[in-house]
Amino acid sequence: MQFFAKSLNIELISIDQYQQDDEIFCSYGILRGTAEPIKVSKNFIYLDHGFFGSSSRSFTESKHTILSGLDGYFRIIRNDLYFNLDYSNANNFRFNKLNISLKDLNKNGEYIILSEPSENTLNFLELENWTNNTISELKKYTDRKIIVHNKFHNTPLEKLLHKAFAFVSLQSTAGFKAISEGVPAFFTHNTLKKYGDISSIEDRILNHNVLFVASNSQWRLTEFFSDEFQRYIKEIA
């Protein structure tokens, strides 16, 4: 947030000093007291880990996230936590700079991976029984085996993707990794459903446009001071 504030020449204040007004509220993450201002703000800009190439992090048994550095990408989103509703720049220039190879459709797909959101995400979005409700919805459109997975699961996602028919999540950025590995991804969050809706899960379409839009919505700290970044902020804000 220090980089963000300095790059835009705006004041950085502690969350305990913030008072609700008509200005755009900007914050990193939904913890440390920022969740409530986001919920009540008509306009806000949200920063969090990038969709691709995010800073290194690890997860402890007590479900804490340890951030190892700040050298990766950070997503910057307007009026949503995951994707810009009114921003759809699908130019693949920035994505190509990531050197991510896009695999062909996985023809060995057997099961569906259902990726569970974090507890913090479920609480913030006030979603109850998301996993069970999503399984019930999936069974309307497919009879394939469903494997429930989360970031604390013993089996790495990379291993499961080898024989995955599809990847389903609320809004997980792991869905973008699945697409790059040739596994179609589907989402239940409103800002992402247009790129993959559960109702068409048996169609198995690899939607690369969602990857391109995502790459155009994420930035390194060193890019915050570039003309390109300034144009992006003006476009979304």
N, C-alpha and C positions, 0 to 999 in steps of 0.2 A: 504493500500500500504506500510505502514511502516513495518507491520508484514511480508508481502510478500518479500520486499527487504532484510530485515534482515535475513529471513530464507534461502535465496539463496545467501547471502553475495554479494549483488549487490548495486549499488548506487541509492539512491532515489533523484530525482530532481523535482523541480517545473515545471509545464507544460510550463510556460513562458520562461524557460531556455532550453527547448528541441529543438534540431536541428536534422533534418532528416538525418539518416545515414543507414548503412546496418545492424545495430544491431536490435535485437528484441525489439519492442516497447511494454511496458506493462502499462496498465492503468485500473482504476476502472470507469465504466460508460462511457456515451457518452456526458456528459455535462462538463462545466468548461473548455472548450478548447481542449478536448481530441478527439472529433469527427473527425476533419480533419486529424490528424496524423494516426488515425486508417484507414481512407479511403485510404491514400496514402502509408501506410506501406505494404511491401510485406510479412513481418512476424510480428505478434503481438500476445500478450497474453492478454486476456480480462477477467476482474473480475467483478462480479455483484452479485445481490441477488441469493441465492441458489434456486434450483428447489423445494426442500422440506425443511421444518424447517428453513426457512430464518429468519433473525432478525425481530423483531416486527416493524411494520410500519403502519402509517395511512395516509389517503389522505384528503387534505383540499378542500374546495369548489373552491379555486383558482387553483386547480390542482397541488399543491405542495405535495411532499412526505416527511413525517416526520419519520425519523428513530429513534426508541426508544432505541436501543442498538446494540451491535456487538456480541451477544452471539450465533447467528444462523449460518447457512451454507452459503457459498459463492461459486458460480460456477466459475471455472477457465477453459477458453476455448482458443484454439489455432486457429487463423485466421478465427474466426467467433464470433458472439455475443451470439449464442444460443447453438450450439452443435458442438462437434469435428467431422469433416468429416471423419478423418482417425482413429478415436479411437472408438472402439465398444466393450469394455469390458462389457459383459452382465452377469457377475457373480453377483449373488443376495446377497452376503454376507453383503455388506454395506447397501443395501436396507433393509434387514431384521433387521438390528440394529436400524432402524428408527421406528420400531413397527407400520407400516402402514398396516392395514388390507385391503386385496383385495377382493372386493365384486364380486359376480357373475354378469353376464350380466343383465342389467336392462331390464326386460320384459314389463315394463309399459311405454316404450318410446313413446312419441307422437310427439314432435317437435324437431327441431334442434336449438341449441344455437350457434349463430355466435358471437364470442368474438372479439371486435374491438381492434386493437393495440393502444398504446398511440400515441399522436400527435408527441412526440419526435422520436418514432420509425419510424413512417411513413415518417417524414422529413428526418431522417438519411438514410433510405433505398430508398428515393425518389420514394415513391409509391403514386400514385394519384388514387382516387376513389376505394381504396381497398375494401371497404364494398360493394359497388354496383357491382363491377367486380366479387367479390366472390359469391354474391347472384346469379348473372347471370350464373356463372359456376355451382353452386349447382343445379340450375333448369334444367340443362342438365341431371342430374342423379337421381333427386328425386322431388316429388311434395309435400313434407311435409312442414308444417308451419315452418317459420324461425323467431326466436326471436333474435334481435340484442341486445347485452349486452356489457357493459364495466365496469371498476372498479368504476365508479361514478354512476352506475345505482342504482335506489332505491331498487330493488329486489335483495337480496343476491344470489350469484351464487349457494350456497348450496341448497337453496329452489328450484331453477329452475332445478337442476340436478335430483330431484326426479322423474320427468316425461320426462326427456330428452331422445331422441332417439340417438342423437349424439352431439358432441361438435366440433366446427370448429373454428380454429384461424390461424393467421399467424405463431406464434411461442410461444403463451402464455403458461407459466408453469401451468396455470389453467387446461390445457389439461391433464396434468399428474394427477391432482386431480380428473378430470372427469373419467379417466381410473380406478383409484383406487376405485371409487364409482360405477363402473360397466357400465359407459357410454363410448362407443368408441370415440376416439379423432382423428381428421384429421387436417392436417397442410398444409399451402400453401408455407411456406419457404423451400427452396431447401434442407437445411441440415436436415429437419425433415420429408419431404414428404415420404421418404422410410418407415417410421413407420406408416403412415396413409395418403393415398391419397384420395382426394375428389371423384375421379372417382369410388371408391369402397365403398362409404358411405352406401349403402344399404346392404352390406355384414355384417356389425356390428361385426368386430373382435376386441377383447380386446388385444392389443399388449403390454404385460407386459415387454418385452425386453427394450422398450424405458425408462421405469422407472428404470430398473437396470443400464443401461448405464448412465442415468442422475445421479443416486446416486453415481456412481463411478467417477463423474466429479465435485463433490462438497465437500467442506472441511470447518471445523471450523478453526478459527484463531489459536487455540491451537494445531491443527494438522499440521500446516504449518512447524513445526520443527521435524516432525516424519519421519522415514525412508520411510514409505509408501507414504507420500506426495512427498518426494524427488524422488522416483521411478516414480511416476505419472508425475511429471514435466519433467523428462528425456524422458519419453515415448512420451509425446505430443510435446515437444520442441526439 
